[in-house]
């Protein structure tokens, strides 16, 4: 394996480009959970980084062994990303509207609603949807699946060189996503509970953007 300056710089720039969708989703996650612990932030950034590492390697493997089938699958990539992000964004938007409604009821009726009935009280309490493993993995796949095409760019590399480039992409993605989470936490604190609604809209827009970019450009 020959490591050159152009290989390193090219991988860094590629990593920055590939990480933009993951950065945007990280901002949304930070907005939705302003009190996120550092350990969880690292887990989220690491998950996005892992998938950005994995997809180019899968693409490289497919180019070298399943070229025809891989080329056919590439046509479905924008649709997959769109559907995944529409699902996540729609879910977050719905939960944000529910949370906002609960907050307004709390502001209107205060603690007195607790005395009405347990069911009503549950409806009034602010709803916060945790970022579970399934949603995080879905986000990771949705924001990295278009990186499969990087396998074409890596086709001329040996396996160690492709692995080295993918590791750089992982590191770049991790750092960018940490920044996105921190920015999102700051914004989320100022949005006073409207972060889920805005976040859902942003995720839907990201899905549409990936679809348009993949189909028409």
Secondary structure as UniProt FT lines:
FT   HELIX           5..32
FT   TURN            34..35
FT   HELIX           38..65
FT   HELIX           67..74
FT   TURN            75..76
FT   HELIX           77..109
FT   HELIX           110..115
FT   HELIX           118..124
FT   HELIX           133..144
FT   HELIX           145..149
FT   HELIX           150..153
FT   TURN            154..156
FT   HELIX           159..191
FT   TURN            192..193
FT   HELIX           195..216
//
